[in-house]
Amino acid sequence: MPVIRFVLAAPFLFLAIATACGSTTSVPDPNHRAVGCMETVREGGGEIDPPKPGALQCPSGICNYQTQSGCGAGLACRPQFTAASEDVSPGCEASGAGTTAAACSTGSDCAPGYFCAAGACRKQCCGRDWSACDPGESCIRELEVKAGGKVVDSGMDLCFPVNNCDPLDLGPCPNAPGRECKIVDPTGAVACEPISVAQVGDPCDHDNACRAGLTCVLDHCRKLCNAEACGEPSCDADDGGCVHFTRDPAGVGECTPGW
């Protein structure tokens, strides 16, 4: 039986420069603005590197999960496994016509390049390559399967909807108990992910995600803030300035030390 797991994208590796929160000095740079309650750094810039080609990160085999190359007409490349062995490999199987969000009960209901997960066809991808997904989705869930009596990684990911929650809300997602809203890829997309416990300054990576209200930058958790004028949550003096980078969702910044 397939097991779908929520995952966070790799930590983001961008830096920029800005002024410190709370400064009362006027700054002529158009990226800065003085307001009654604080001075806000609106844009910190930064680049978003394209993802590594997902097709090259799929497991090797007779076919490719992302491109579907290697399978004939009417067949789909999907994980093949049995109860007798922990081995999982790409293989060809019967397919249907269902695409993104189409209702399904088995893989044969979904078109090539799609997998039946939690009752809906989801586009296949590898290596968290968000460019393989439809607009409004990102390659954020790893597919694990039960093979040889154990739950193992299939090597395939799935595209799921994003930007359906508030990353500044520290509570659990209303419609997803046990999950909280987090930034899930370097484009600033957000989604409900499993609750984490890593605090500001704690180490973080793909397997050790930061808790709600934080994001992983240079392998450490950093506090998120409201990048609008006088917005809350804001940055404490020790947190640094509230800076919106290209990698952040609209209206959301990061409390950046030394700014």
N, C-alpha and C positions, 0 to 999 in steps of 0.2 A: 504494500500500500504506500503510495507517495506521501511524503511528509513535507509540507511547505513551511519554511522558516523565514521570519522577518530578519533582514540584515541591514547594517549601515554601510555606506560607501567608505572607501579608504579615506584617511584623514586628508584634509586639504592643505596644500603646501604653498600658500601665497602670503606675502608680507607687503605692507605699504607703510606710509608715514603720515602722521596727522598731529593735531594739537591736543593738549590734555583737556579733559572735561573740566568744567567749572571756570575756565579762564574768562576774564572780563575784557581782555584786550581785543580790539577790533582787528580783523585779519582781512586784507584786501583780496586774498585768493577767492575766486567765485565759488569754489567748492566748500567754503566756510560761510557761516552766517551767525551773527550775534542776535540773540533773542533775550526776552526779559528774564527768563529763569536760568539760562545757561547758554554757552556757545556750542553749537553743534557742528561736527564735521560730517557733512552729508555724504560725500563720496570718497572712498579710499582707493578706488580703481582696482587694478589687478586683472589678470588674464585667466581665462578658462581654457586650459589645454584640452584638445579633443581626446576622447577616450581611446584607449588601446583597442584596435580592431577586435571585436568580440569573437569573430569567426576563428581567429588564430588562437584564441584562448580556450576554445571548446576541446574536449578530450578527443584524441585521435581515434579513428575507427573507420568503418566502411562508409560512414556518412557524417555530415556536419549538422549539429543542432540548429545553428543560426542561419546558415545559407540553404540548408536542405539538400545540398549537393550529395550525390551518391545513391539516392533512392529514385526508383522509377515512378511513372505516372500512377496516381492513386495511392501512393505510399508516403509515409511521413517518417522523418528521422527523429527518434525519441529514445530515452534510456531503456535498455533491455536488461532484465535481471530475473533471478529465480529465488525460490526459498531455499535452494540447496547450496548456494554460493554467495559470497559477499561481492563478487565481481559485478560491476555495472559498466556497460559499454554502449556506444551509439549503434542503433540498428534500425531497420526499416519495418514498419508495420502499417496496417490499414488505416486510412484517414477518411475524414468526412468533408463537410463544407463550412463548419463553424469557425468564425474569426473572433476578434476581440470582444469579450463579454457575452458571446453567444452561450445560451444554456447548453449544458452537456452532462452526460452521466458516465461516459467512457471516452477514451482517446479517439475512438473511431467516429465520434461526433464532430471532432475538430479538424480543420484543414491542415495541410502540411505547414509546419512552422508554428503550430499552436498546440498547447497541452491542456488537457482538462484538469483544472485545479479548483477545488471548492465549488464545484457545480458550474463553472464558467470557463470558456476557452481563453487561454492567456498566451500571448506571444512569447516565443522562446528567444533567449539571448544567452550570452556567455560573458564572464568577466566583468559584469556590471556595466556593459556597454549600452548606455542610455540611448545612443543614437540609433539602436536597432528597434526601439519602441515607438509606438504611435504617440502623437501629441497628447499631453496630459498624463503620460505614463513614464515610468523609469524602470530600469533593470535592477530591481531592489530585493528580490526574493530568491534565495537559493532553493533548489529542489533537492530534498533528501528522500530516499526511498528505503523500504525495508527489504533488504536482501540478505539471504543466509541467516535470518533471525536477528539481524542488527540493522539499525538505522545508519545509512551511509550517504555520503555526498554523491550525487549523480554527476556532478560536473556541469550541470545546466542551471541557468537562472531563468526567472520569469519576469515579464513586464507587468507591473501593477499600477493602479491609479495613484497619482501624487497631487499635492497642493490641495488637500481636503481637510486641513487642520491648521491650528495656530501655533507656531513654534515658540511664542512667548507665553503660552498658557502652560503653567507648571503642573496642572492636574492631569489625570488620565483622560484619554480620548473618550468622549461621551458614548460613542457607538462601538468602542473597542476596549472593553475592560482588560486591564493588564498591559495596556500599551499607552505610550505617550508620544506627543508630536515632536519630530526631530528633523533636522536637515539630513537628507539621504543621498545626495549626490553633489558633485562640484558645480552644478548649475544653480544651486539654491533650492531645488525641489524639496518639499517636505511631505512626510507621511507618518502614520501612526506605527511606531516600532515598539518592541518589547521594552518594558521599564528597566532602566539601568541605575546604577548607584554611584558611578564615578563623579567626583565633585570638581569644582574649579581647581586647576593646577594638577589634578591627578593625571597619570599617563593614560593614553587612549589609543586605540587602533581599531581595525575592522572587527575584532572579536571582543574588545573592551570599550563599549560605547559610553559616551557621557550621558548623564541624566537629562531630563527635560529642562529646557531653558539654557542649555550649554551646547557648544559645538566643538569638534576636535580640530585643532590647528597646530601644526608642527608637533604632533604626537602628545599634546596636552589639552585638557578641557579648558575652554574659554567661555565666559558668560556672554549670553546674547542680551541685546538691549533694544529699546524702541528708538529708531533712528529719526523719528519725527521730532520737531521742536517741542520741548517740555514733555516728551513722551515717557511713559512708564511701561516696563521697568527701565530704570536708568542705571548708570554706572556709579559705584561708590568711588571715593577719591583713590583708594588703593587699586581699583580695577583698571584705571586708565580711561582713555576717551572712547566715546561711542562712535564707531566708524562703520559705515556701510561699504562693504566690498562687493565687487562684481559677483563673487561666489555666494552672497547672502540673498535671501528672499527680499522682495520689495518691502521697504519700511522697517527692515530688521538690520541691526548692526551688531558689532562685536565690541566688547569692552577690551580695548587694546592697550596693554601696559606701555608706558613711556610716551603716550600721545597726549 
